[in-house]
Structures are given as structure tokens and as C-alpha cells.
Amino acid sequence: MKVVLVYKDFTDYARDVENYLRDFKIFTGRELDTLDPESTEGEIFCQTYDILEYPSIAAISNDGHLQQLWRGIPLPQISEVSYYLSQE
């Protein structure tokens, strides 16, 4: 299972996302993958999983299927997201 947080730097929500990433690491000991939707990899990822709103967090199974998608602010609880990382 893979969990990816898609967001743009230098936006009004970037500080909330950075705080969330920091807190996520503190509480779970794990880091979330991040993508910039304006990068080549980010564009492909967003098109594949129909992500149009940022920030978004996508939980992707090992076979590439979207399991859960959280869009926008407020970000989901850390326990909700960490559940998908525990499904490895």
C-alpha cells in the first residue's frame, strides 16, 4: 500500500500540509510520499487517479487501485491515513 499527498508549494494551504507531514512522522514514525501536481510525475499521477483538488491524499493498493481519496482542507485524521499504511 502506498499513500501519496499531492500539493503545491507556496500556496495558502502549504503550511497546513507541512505541519501535517511533520505531525504524521512524529505520531507514526513514517513519512508520506509527496508529489507536486505540476511536475511530470505529478501530472501523470493526478490524471490517472482523477485528482483535481489540492491538497489531496491518495491511498493506492500495491496493484495500483485507488483505495481512498481525501480532498482539500481539512486534512484527514492521522489515524485514518495511517490505517492504509498498516495494510502492507
C-alpha positions, 0 to 999 in steps of 0.5 A: 500500500502506498499513500501519496499527498499531492500539493503545491508549494507556496500556496495558502494551504502549504503550511497546513500540509507541512505541519501535517507531514511533520505531525504524521512522522512524529505520531507514526514514525513514517513519512508520506510520499509527496508529489507536486501536481505540476511536475511530470510525475505529478501530472501523470499521477493526478490524471490517472487517479482523477485528482483535481483538488489540492491538497489531496491524499491518495491511498493506492493498493500495491496493484495500483487501485485507488483505495481512498481519496481525501480532498482539500482542507481539512486534512484527514485524521492521522489515524485514518491515513495511517490505517492504509499504511498498516495494510502492507 
